[in-house]
Amino acid sequence: RLLKRNAPAESKAQNLVLAAKVLVLGRLLAKSVGGGAEGEVEEMRRKLGGLRRRLLRGVEKIVQKGGGGDREDLLGALKAYAIATSSGAKDVLRHFLQIRAEALTLAFEDDEGEVPGVVRALELYTRTLLDVQALVPRRLSGALAGLKAKPLLKDEAIRELEGLRLDVCERWFGDEILFFTPYIRHDDLEGSLAVETLKGWAKRASEVLLEGLSRSLQKMNEFKTVVELRTRILEIWIKEGGKARGFDPSILLDGLRKVINDRLVQLLETRVKKLHLVATDVEGTLESWREGITDKQDSLWDVTMLDMEITHGATLFKQEVLARTHGRNDAISRPLKGYQAWRQLVDEIMTFIEQLKKQRWDDDLEDIEDDLTLESRNTLLSKDDPDMLQAHLDTSLEKAYKDLHEKIASMLASYEGRQKGSVSIYILRIIRDIRTELPKNKSLQSFGLALVPQLHERLASTTSEELIKSYSKSFARKKVAGRSLWEGSPELPVQPSPATFKLLNGLTLAMAKAGNDLWSPTAIAVLKKHLRTELGTSWIRTLKSQEENAASQTNGATTNGEAGSDETKEEQSNGVEVVDPVHRKEVLIQSLFDVLLLQSSFELPVAADDELQKLGGKLAEQVDLESTSRKRLQQAARDYWKRTGLLFGLLA
């Protein structure tokens, strides 16, 4: 009945002490019963054994929960244990620490409550250190000594128990019961032994605590959750850890920091490594590539745009406009969305690292610590730890982007012979969109740049290849179309040949078809340089061939003399028709105008003596115009480009 009473913790402890005394009295009575009653005595001992176990469980519950204030409840539970087991101060302390160690271990098995198990374990650890230092050895020894101050039956609390009916039964008790005083060693625990015992327990318990913390953290997959737990744990230890005398709180603090930082680094690296999923998406798209389908771009002026919902700020409509403007079809959007989701995870880590830098770890005003200690702790927790995490993040990001760059480069090389142009355009857009959302780290700003020149070359080649082939056929023209439109004296062309206009117009259309979003100033410069080189080289080759053919015809005519003059109008053995010198010069003049116009159209930021420039010089030598005529032709080409340049969109 004493154990079943509902009472506050302190009263429960007092009830435990009283119950322990009654238990001892019961054992004495069972022992004193004479022969002939073995069965009843055995039954009594069995019941007493059960009551003893219940009593010890009650003691264990109070010890596990710990005490507050003056710790009278805890002291009462330890007194009850000492009475029930006839244990001295040393054994009581050992039992107390054993219960606390078991409770600390069990705290990690229940992590589902509002208070995480590691928090309960840390609180129990700090409370144990303070409890032992508050009770051992003086208060515990004094309390145990008080149990021996008088015989059990002289205890007023026992005599007031009506159930014992001592007023009736006491007369039959022998002296060994009437004057029984518990034998408890209260002086077997010296201060040095208590300190040694507590330090040994603290070392083992701290190892259990750190192992349990590590296991708990492995179950946490959110960076935010670990950071919040870090704050909670460190606040507890900073507040309570320094209160225990003779213990350096920095030792466990460093252990807690290491375990938490290791987990944060793991989560950080795991998140950053997920950047490879972007490469996986890109690779999957390339493996299932279908020309004309995978790279199909919806027009900004498609009628489907008119059917889109425009309520609530027309968010979807605006997103679709942006997507089509930047060439983001489904093949581009999938890896881009994956990359953006990954960036959000990385940004979250960066945000929490910044929060860690702003945290301050000052004690409450009741604890007096010198400024050096506070500054050192703040440096550890608000500078060293965040800086370490930031360094790991920077290194991991650098490696992740390097791996992504290398993976994209290998894919580009793998598909060099297949769908060369469309794949290059696809990868160029992927790199561009990733680069627009790069982290601010300086080491990452070069991502993809090494691939861009190659991609721009492929873009230029793909866009202009067919147009250059078609335009090259006009190099061998025999007459000038639109000769009647020449002006001035002498008459000179003031507009390009139809083939040149068709080239410029075709380039504009081809560039628009590839996507206006692709044509950055750098890409346009690469295209112009490519055109200048290819057109100049091809045209010079044609001129050289024409010169050789002309020389061959002249030699043939000289050898045959006057005979065969009609035959010179026919094709020679090399298959080239003889051209009238006047027409030949007119063709060269028109070609020079076209080249001058192309030089203006394909003008580069930095002038270069390239093939197109050499072609202009070669044509000028062959035409041999007077200085004024040559300048007039040059000015006419420039004026034409000024008047019509805007017709050719991106080229201008």
ABEGO torsion letter per residue (X at the ends): XAAABBBBAAAAAAAAAAAAAAAAAAAAAAAABBBGAAAAAAAAAAAAAAAAAAAAAAAAAAAAAEBBEAGAAAAAAAAAAAAAAGBBAAAAAAAAAAAAAAAAAAAAABAABABBAAAAAAAAAAAAAAAAAAAOAAAAAAAAAAAAABBAAABAAAAABAAAGAAAAAAABBAAAAABBBBBBAAABBAAAAAAAAAAAAAAAAAAAAAAAAAAAAABABAAAAAAAAAAAAAAAAAAAAABBGBBAAAAAAAAAAAAAAAAAAAAAAAAAAAAAAAAAAAAAAAABBBGAAABBBBAABAAAAABBABGGGAAAAAAAAAAAAGBBAAAAAAAAAAAAAAAAAAAAAAAAAAAAABBBBBBAABBBBAAAAAAAAAAAAAAAAAAAAAAAAAAAAAAAAAAAAAAAAAAAAAAABGAAAAAAAAAAAAAAAAAABBABAAAAABGAAAAAAAAAAAAAAAAAAAAAAAAAAAABABBBGAAABBEOBBBBABBBAAAAAAAAAAAAAAAAAEAAABBAAAAAAAAAAAAAAAAAAAAAAAAAAAAAAAAAAAAAAAAEABGAAAAABBBAAGBBBBBAAAAAAAAAAAAAAAAAAAAAABBABBBBBAAAAAAAAAAAAAGBBAAAAAAAAAAAAAAAAAAAAAAEAAX
